[in-house]
Amino acid sequence: MSVAMEEDVVVDTLKALAHPLRYKIMAALAGGERNVGEIEEATGIAQPGLSQQLAVLRQAGAVRTRRQAKLIYYSVESERLAALASALASLAGTPAEVRASNGKRNSTGVASFARLEA
């Protein structure tokens, strides 16, 4: 997937992530791949609600799946979320590449917004 996302893909992905249960699932997957039982245990979301929320995340392309025997493993779709972060950063006027490359914020300090000109 390219870094630039089409507007409808951005909106659909944001809609999928903008739900408390789905966000909780994504947070559980941030630590790495998990199967459905592990996600249920980590989030406290019971079946069949968990399956419904995972289906929405799959449809939005926010997670990827891998089957091993009878278990389905889920993980974060890193490329999609990186492209989403880049799209959001462009709205803020901050290139995502710069923020990601140095991991630092503006060096003027937290209270720089509160400075008044005399």
NORDADA-V152464 format. One record per backbone hydrogen bond with DSSP energy under -1.0 kcal/mol. NH is the residue of the N-H (numbers start at 1). CO is the residue of the C=O. Records with the same first field share a line. If there is no record, write none. Layout:
NH: CO ; CO
This chain:
10: 6
11: 7
12: 8
13: 9
14: 10
15: 11
16: 12
17: 13
18: 14
19: 17
23: 19
24: 20
25: 21
26: 22
27: 23
28: 24
29: 25
30: 26
32: 29
34: 74
36: 72
39: 35
40: 36
41: 37
42: 38
43: 39
44: 40
50: 46
52: 48
53: 49
54: 50
55: 51
56: 52
57: 53
58: 54
59: 55
60: 56
61: 58
62: 57
64: 75
66: 73
68: 71
71: 68
73: 66
74: 34
75: 64
77: 62
78: 76
81: 77
82: 78
83: 79
84: 80
85: 81
86: 82
87: 83
88: 84
89: 85
90: 86
92: 88
94: 89
99: 95
100: 96
101: 97
102: 98
103: 99
109: 106
112: 109
114: 111
115: 112
